[in-house]
Amino acid sequence: MKLQPARAHTLQCADEGVLAGDTGKSWLQRNWRPLLLTVIIIASEYLLTPYLSAMLRWGAVIQ
């Protein structure tokens, strides 16, 4: 199956962007995605969930 030229170009640009991030010289450039995911998980577990459970009376409890 042959992709349309515009779609193929979009996929190629996205692929080049990911490769540039993975092969970057900076430590932060290579690791920003895992760091962001860690921050989101911590914020969700310890900040967002307790406040929402208190306001909306959810049953979520952090043990």
Backbone as JSON, one array per atom type, in Angstrom:
{
  "sequence": "MKLQPARAHTLQCADEGVLAGDTGKSWLQRNWRPLLLTVIIIASEYLLTPYLSAMLRWGAVIQ",
  "N": [[0.84, -1.17, 0.0], [0.62, 2.13, -0.9], [1.49, 5.21, 0.5], [-0.04, 8.44, 0.61], [1.61, 11.31, -0.74], [1.73, 13.61, 1.0], [1.07, 12.55, 3.5], [3.1, 10.66, 3.79], [5.3, 12.39, 3.93], [4.71, 13.74, 6.32], [4.9, 11.62, 8.18], [7.61, 11.0, 7.86], [8.85, 13.35, 8.77], [8.02, 13.33, 11.45], [9.29, 11.01, 12.31], [11.96, 11.73, 11.98], [12.12, 13.72, 13.92], [11.77, 12.27, 16.32], [14.0, 10.59, 16.2], [16.02, 12.53, 16.32], [15.69, 13.46, 18.92], [16.28, 11.13, 20.35], [18.94, 10.67, 19.75], [20.27, 12.83, 20.64], [22.7, 15.2, 21.96], [22.51, 16.26, 24.49], [21.75, 15.42, 27.87], [19.24, 15.97, 28.94], [17.73, 16.36, 26.64], [17.58, 13.79, 25.62], [16.16, 12.45, 27.62], [13.71, 13.64, 28.38], [11.08, 12.77, 28.01], [10.66, 10.34, 29.64], [11.11, 11.58, 32.13], [9.05, 13.49, 32.24], [6.81, 11.8, 32.26], [7.19, 10.55, 34.73], [6.88, 12.75, 36.47], [4.2, 13.37, 35.94], [2.91, 11.05, 36.86], [3.57, 11.09, 39.6], [2.4, 13.55, 40.35], [-0.26, 12.98, 39.82], [-0.82, 10.86, 41.6], [-0.24, 11.86, 44.18], [-1.08, 14.49, 44.4], [-3.29, 15.31, 42.69], [-5.25, 13.16, 42.84], [-5.83, 12.88, 45.73], [-7.01, 15.44, 46.31], [-9.16, 15.57, 44.49], [-10.6, 13.32, 45.32], [-11.34, 14.13, 47.86], [-12.92, 16.37, 47.32], [-14.9, 15.38, 45.57], [-15.77, 13.16, 46.82], [-14.71, 10.58, 46.24], [-13.7, 7.11, 46.26], [-10.98, 6.66, 46.27], [-7.97, 5.76, 47.76], [-4.8, 6.38, 49.04], [-2.32, 4.21, 49.93]],
  "CA": [[0.0, 0.0, 0.0], [1.43, 3.34, -1.04], [0.94, 6.36, 1.21], [-0.12, 9.69, -0.12], [2.85, 12.05, -0.51], [1.68, 14.49, 2.16], [1.09, 11.68, 4.69], [4.45, 10.1, 3.88], [6.18, 13.46, 4.39], [4.41, 13.97, 7.74], [5.49, 10.52, 8.94], [9.06, 11.12, 7.79], [9.24, 14.45, 9.66], [7.83, 12.87, 12.82], [10.34, 10.03, 12.57], [13.22, 12.48, 12.14], [12.06, 14.4, 15.21], [12.0, 11.28, 17.38], [15.4, 10.18, 16.11], [16.86, 13.63, 16.79], [15.61, 13.46, 20.37], [16.94, 9.94, 20.89], [20.38, 10.69, 19.51], [20.76, 14.17, 21.0], [23.91, 15.29, 22.78], [22.15, 16.67, 25.84], [21.09, 14.41, 28.71], [17.84, 16.35, 29.06], [17.1, 16.15, 25.33], [17.32, 12.36, 25.45], [15.38, 11.87, 28.71], [12.61, 14.47, 28.84], [9.81, 12.03, 28.02], [10.51, 9.58, 30.88], [11.0, 12.5, 33.27], [7.71, 14.07, 32.22], [5.89, 10.76, 32.69], [7.38, 10.39, 36.17], [6.27, 13.9, 37.13], [2.75, 13.24, 35.81], [2.46, 9.98, 37.75], [3.68, 11.57, 40.99], [1.39, 14.59, 40.55], [-1.57, 12.34, 39.84], [-1.0, 10.03, 42.79], [-0.09, 12.54, 45.46], [-1.69, 15.82, 44.41], [-4.59, 15.38, 42.04], [-6.19, 12.17, 43.37], [-6.37, 13.21, 47.06], [-7.89, 16.6, 46.28], [-10.41, 15.21, 43.81], [-11.36, 12.39, 46.14], [-11.92, 14.89, 48.97], [-13.97, 17.26, 46.8], [-15.97, 14.64, 44.91], [-16.05, 12.0, 47.68], [-14.34, 9.33, 45.59], [-13.19, 6.09, 47.18], [-9.55, 6.43, 46.05], [-7.17, 5.91, 48.97], [-3.38, 6.08, 48.86], [-1.84, 3.44, 51.09]],
  "C": [[0.89, 1.24, 0.0], [0.74, 4.5, -0.34], [0.87, 7.57, 0.3], [1.13, 10.5, 0.2], [2.84, 12.93, 0.72], [1.75, 13.68, 3.45], [2.48, 11.08, 4.88], [5.44, 11.13, 4.39], [5.97, 13.75, 5.87], [5.03, 12.88, 8.6], [7.0, 10.59, 8.95], [9.55, 12.23, 8.73], [9.09, 14.05, 11.12], [8.93, 11.89, 13.22], [11.68, 10.72, 12.78], [13.26, 13.21, 13.48], [12.33, 13.46, 16.37], [13.46, 10.84, 17.37], [16.34, 11.28, 16.61], [16.84, 13.7, 18.32], [16.35, 12.29, 20.99], [18.45, 9.97, 20.74], [21.01, 12.04, 19.87], [21.98, 14.12, 21.92], [23.59, 15.58, 24.24], [21.44, 15.55, 26.58], [19.59, 14.7, 28.79], [17.08, 16.12, 27.76], [16.75, 14.68, 25.13], [16.31, 11.82, 26.46], [14.18, 12.69, 29.16], [11.29, 13.72, 28.89], [9.66, 11.16, 29.27], [10.39, 10.47, 32.12], [9.61, 13.11, 33.36], [6.68, 13.04, 32.69], [5.99, 10.53, 34.2], [6.72, 11.53, 36.94], [4.74, 13.81, 37.07], [2.21, 12.18, 36.75], [2.49, 10.45, 39.2], [2.61, 12.63, 41.27], [0.0, 13.97, 40.64], [-1.81, 11.6, 41.14], [-1.04, 10.83, 44.08], [-0.7, 13.93, 45.53], [-3.12, 15.79, 43.89], [-5.6, 14.42, 42.66], [-6.69, 12.51, 44.77], [-7.33, 14.4, 47.06], [-9.21, 16.28, 45.6], [-11.24, 14.25, 44.64], [-12.0, 13.11, 47.33], [-13.07, 15.77, 48.47], [-15.17, 16.49, 46.26], [-16.38, 13.39, 45.67], [-15.85, 10.69, 46.93], [-13.84, 8.37, 46.65], [-11.71, 5.83, 47.02], [-8.77, 6.73, 47.32], [-5.75, 5.53, 48.65], [-2.89, 5.37, 50.12], [-0.34, 3.55, 51.23]]
}
